[in-house]
């Protein structure tokens, strides 16, 4: 039982643990088992978790689950790709918990967040200078409500994301103002080679301004604008 407690797997009879915490532990366990192709109920030993590297898909997470994941109870030191999908159950509180982790996500290279109803404050909570996501070079914020202020913070000198190479803002409802914040960032996005603005509100004028003289996107090779009405 001590080993189970160390791994963050609580006893069913522990009255101090809420039903949501127990449910979120099961959600996280399922995601890691699926990645490792383990049978349901297989023990997630430290040796097994150390083998996790490729995309781990976390679905049905809540803010409580984000806190549990960030705590390191399921420490996976080689985790390089993390996908989190939620339709309203993850807020800025959960994102802040992930970014503040001291033990997880140190090797995460690709971070994909498909989060409906997360606003600019949630996105900005990821940008803290001591964020756990300092190695991220592929960032997807699909479905998040991203403001020009949040964009500027993503590309700020102290941001962990200023060196990203691939940015996806699909279905983020961004417009030309947010596009200008990317294109004319003073310190960020200079290594960006792929940008996905699909299903956004950008216009032909905004795209033209983005590639004009003075833009910081000199290395951009791929621009995806499907569903925007821009030819």
MARSE-495530 format. One record per residue (C-alpha): y, z, x; chain. Coordinates in nm, 4 decimals. Example, Ala and Ser with C-alpha at 12.3 -4.5 7.8 and 13.67 -1.06 7.14 Angstrom:
2
R        yy        zz        xx  kette
R   -0.4500    0.7800    1.2300      A
R   -0.1060    0.7140    1.3670      A
This chain:
231
R        yy        zz        xx  kette
R    0.0000    0.0000    0.0000      A
R    0.2321    0.0643    0.2929      A
R    0.1863   -0.2948    0.4041      A
R    0.2696   -0.4193    0.0543      A
R    0.5809   -0.2040    0.0420      A
R    0.6920   -0.3364    0.3789      A
R    0.6658   -0.6901    0.2452      A
R    0.8770   -0.5988   -0.0552      A
R    0.5938   -0.6069   -0.3074      A
R    0.6472   -0.3099   -0.5337      A
R    0.3851   -0.1232   -0.7276      A
R    0.3811   -0.1960   -1.0970      A
R    0.4105    0.1736   -1.1794      A
R    0.7231    0.2278   -0.9656      A
R    0.9766    0.3304   -1.2299      A
R    1.2718    0.2728   -0.9945      A
R    1.2088   -0.1014   -0.9925      A
R    1.3373   -0.3008   -1.2865      A
R    1.1405   -0.5636   -1.4726      A
R    1.3780   -0.8297   -1.3411      A
R    1.3161   -0.7225   -0.9816      A
R    0.9398   -0.7448   -1.0323      A
R    0.9762   -1.0862   -1.1947      A
R    1.1982   -1.2154   -0.9150      A
R    0.9522   -1.0977   -0.6508      A
R    0.6882   -1.3086   -0.8281      A
R    0.9263   -1.6086   -0.8321      A
R    0.9838   -1.5802   -0.4566      A
R    0.6162   -1.5233   -0.3821      A
R    0.5247   -1.8317   -0.5845      A
R    0.7717   -2.0476   -0.3924      A
R    0.6356   -1.9419   -0.0537      A
R    0.2733   -1.9782   -0.1655      A
R    0.3442   -2.3282   -0.2939      A
R    0.5002   -2.4213    0.0394      A
R    0.2036   -2.2820    0.2304      A
R   -0.0443   -2.4291   -0.0210      A
R   -0.1985   -2.0886   -0.0835      A
R   -0.3901   -1.9836   -0.3916      A
R   -0.2206   -1.7618   -0.6484      A
R   -0.2535   -1.4003   -0.5375      A
R   -0.2959   -1.4764   -0.1684      A
R   -0.1225   -1.2196    0.0518      A
R    0.1972   -1.3337    0.2206      A
R    0.1392   -1.1825    0.5613      A
R    0.4076   -1.1980    0.8332      A
R    0.1948   -1.4528    1.0203      A
R    0.1843   -1.6784    0.7174      A
R    0.5561   -1.6468    0.6466      A
R    0.6247   -1.7345    1.0100      A
R    0.4652   -2.0760    0.9468      A
R    0.7132   -2.1689    0.6728      A
R    0.9467   -2.4429    0.7936      A
R    0.9856   -2.7244    0.5452      A
R    1.1521   -2.7304    0.2029      A
R    1.1017   -2.4115    0.0078      A
R    1.1922   -2.4673   -0.3561      A
R    1.3298   -2.1586   -0.5281      A
R    1.3488   -2.2170   -0.9004      A
R    1.4361   -1.9629   -1.1690      A
R    1.6168   -1.7344   -0.9249      A
R    1.8792   -1.4910   -1.0511      A
R    2.1414   -1.2899   -0.8629      A
R    1.8807   -1.0161   -0.8275      A
R    1.6377   -1.2640   -0.6744      A
R    1.9029   -1.3840   -0.4307      A
R    1.9564   -1.0246   -0.3182      A
R    1.5829   -0.9732   -0.2691      A
R    1.5483   -1.2990   -0.0769      A
R    1.8473   -1.2185    0.1446      A
R    1.7155   -0.8708    0.2231      A
R    1.4469   -1.0072    0.4545      A
R    1.1572   -0.8549    0.2645      A
R    0.9981   -1.1992    0.2869      A
R    1.1191   -1.2724    0.6378      A
R    1.0501   -1.6315    0.7336      A
R    1.2118   -1.6798    1.0756      A
R    1.1388   -2.0545    1.1009      A
R    1.2608   -2.1539    0.7544      A
R    1.4673   -2.4710    0.8001      A
R    1.5042   -2.6215    0.4505      A
R    1.5986   -2.4187    0.1429      A
R    1.6393   -2.5535   -0.2111      A
R    1.7695   -2.3289   -0.4892      A
R    1.7928   -2.4500   -0.8467      A
R    1.9366   -2.2459   -1.1321      A
R    2.0891   -2.3232   -1.4692      A
R    2.3355   -2.0377   -1.4931      A
R    2.1431   -1.7399   -1.3559      A
R    2.2946   -1.7512   -1.0061      A
R    2.6627   -1.6615   -0.9735      A
R    2.9011   -1.6033   -0.6847      A
R    2.7419   -1.2592   -0.6475      A
R    2.4059   -1.4132   -0.5654      A
R    2.5573   -1.6676   -0.3255      A
R    2.7512   -1.3923   -0.1488      A
R    2.4266   -1.1965   -0.1056      A
R    2.2583   -1.4998    0.0518      A
R    2.5485   -1.5642    0.2895      A
R    2.5594   -1.2000    0.4001      A
R    2.1914   -1.1845    0.4979      A
R    2.1345   -1.0471    0.8474      A
R    1.7698   -1.1448    0.8776      A
R    1.7109   -1.4654    0.6784      A
R    1.8387   -1.8255    0.6989      A
R    1.9292   -1.8187    1.0682      A
R    1.7398   -2.1457    1.1239      A
R    1.8222   -2.3167    0.7935      A
R    1.9347   -2.6724    0.8697      A
R    1.9326   -2.8094    0.5156      A
R    2.0703   -2.6113    0.2216      A
R    2.0538   -2.7653   -0.1235      A
R    2.2041   -2.5762   -0.4160      A
R    2.1658   -2.7275   -0.7617      A
R    2.3565   -2.4637   -0.9535      A
R    2.5129   -2.5210   -1.2903      A
R    2.8057   -2.3000   -1.3919      A
R    2.8864   -2.1869   -1.0358      A
R    3.2589   -2.2202   -0.9776      A
R    3.4813   -2.2575   -0.6748      A
R    3.4726   -1.8836   -0.6036      A
R    3.0958   -1.9026   -0.5705      A
R    3.1211   -2.1910   -0.3256      A
R    3.3882   -2.0100   -0.1270      A
R    3.1635   -1.7021   -0.0976      A
R    2.9321   -1.9093    0.1238      A
R    3.2124   -1.9819    0.3719      A
R    3.2528   -1.6391    0.5266      A
R    3.2846   -1.6632    0.9071      A
R    2.9704   -1.4544    0.9593      A
R    2.7690   -1.6508    0.7046      A
R    2.3936   -1.6631    0.7569      A
R    2.4086   -2.0429    0.7148      A
R    2.5766   -2.1208    1.0462      A
R    2.3176   -2.3846    1.1442      A
R    2.3395   -2.5868    0.8221      A
R    2.4121   -2.9564    0.8804      A
R    2.2976   -3.0890    0.5418      A
R    2.4720   -2.9246    0.2490      A
R    2.4291   -3.0089   -0.1185      A
R    2.6374   -2.8334   -0.3836      A
R    2.5196   -3.0424   -0.6751      A
R    2.6521   -2.9356   -1.0127      A
R    2.8868   -2.6711   -0.8725      A
R    3.2510   -2.6734   -0.9781      A
R    3.4242   -2.7400   -0.6477      A
R    3.8045   -2.7186   -0.6173      A
R    4.0229   -2.8674   -0.3442      A
R    4.0804   -2.5105   -0.2190      A
R    3.7048   -2.4584   -0.1853      A
R    3.6774   -2.7928   -0.0031      A
R    3.9440   -2.6848    0.2449      A
R    3.7562   -2.3605    0.3071      A
R    3.4323   -2.5530    0.3639      A
R    3.6066   -2.7493    0.6382      A
R    3.8147   -2.4676    0.7835      A
R    3.7951   -2.3858    1.1539      A
R    3.6072   -2.0588    1.0892      A
R    3.3748   -2.2072    0.8254      A
R    3.0028   -2.2285    0.9067      A
R    3.0004   -2.5721    0.7403      A
R    3.2746   -2.7503    0.9298      A
R    3.0189   -2.9372    1.1432      A
R    2.8027   -3.0631    0.8569      A
R    2.6791   -3.4197    0.8831      A
R    2.5631   -3.4779    0.5262      A
R    2.7469   -3.3486    0.2180      A
R    2.6405   -3.3974   -0.1423      A
R    2.8807   -3.3112   -0.4236      A
R    2.6979   -3.4931   -0.6997      A
R    2.7941   -3.3948   -1.0548      A
R    3.0615   -3.1600   -0.9218      A
R    3.3430   -3.3039   -1.1362      A
R    3.5574   -3.3507   -0.8284      A
R    3.8479   -3.5959   -0.8338      A
R    4.0854   -3.7620   -0.5921      A
R    4.2511   -3.4325   -0.4930      A
R    3.9198   -3.2903   -0.3711      A
R    3.8390   -3.6200   -0.1996      A
R    4.1690   -3.6030   -0.0094      A
R    4.0826   -3.2479    0.0985      A
R    3.7642   -3.3840    0.2570      A
R    3.9196   -3.6944    0.4113      A
R    4.2205   -3.5213    0.5636      A
R    4.0725   -3.1899    0.6681      A
R    4.2416   -3.0604    0.9817      A
R    3.9290   -2.9230    1.1436      A
R    3.6201   -3.0035    0.9375      A
R    3.3982   -3.2935    0.8318      A
R    3.4572   -3.4917    1.1524      A
R    3.0827   -3.5323    1.2042      A
R    3.0144   -3.6333    0.8441      A
R    2.8117   -3.9541    0.8267      A
R    2.6907   -3.9360    0.4663      A
R    2.8870   -3.8316    0.1557      A
R    2.7487   -3.8290   -0.1970      A
R    3.0105   -3.8217   -0.4743      A
R    2.7865   -3.9531   -0.7500      A
R    2.8836   -3.8834   -1.1129      A
R    3.2241   -3.7482   -1.0098      A
R    3.5801   -3.8298   -1.1237      A
R    3.6977   -4.0060   -0.8092      A
R    3.8877   -4.3329   -0.8538      A
R    3.9176   -4.6521   -0.6518      A
R    4.2579   -4.5359   -0.5322      A
R    4.1089   -4.2102   -0.4042      A
R    3.8307   -4.3926   -0.2206      A
R    4.0810   -4.6323   -0.0643      A
R    4.2911   -4.3396    0.0575      A
R    3.9820   -4.1740    0.2004      A
R    3.9152   -4.4625    0.4391      A
R    4.2802   -4.5172    0.5299      A
R    4.4355   -4.4543    0.8676      A
R    4.4495   -4.0857    0.9536      A
R    4.1286   -3.9927    0.7741      A
R    3.9007   -3.7491    0.9544      A
R    3.5914   -3.9387    0.8354      A
R    3.5676   -4.1808    1.1267      A
R    3.1893   -4.1330    1.1542      A
R    3.1143   -4.1871    0.7855      A
R    2.8371   -4.4458    0.7441      A
R    2.7177   -4.3892    0.3871      A
R    2.9258   -4.3254    0.0773      A
R    2.7480   -4.2839   -0.2561      A
R    2.9712   -4.3192   -0.5624      A
R    2.7247   -4.4181   -0.8310      A
R    2.8288   -4.3210   -1.1817      A
R    3.1999   -4.2986   -1.0977      A
R    3.3069   -4.6388   -1.2270      A
R    3.4256   -4.7376   -0.8789      A
R    3.2829   -5.0707   -0.7678      A
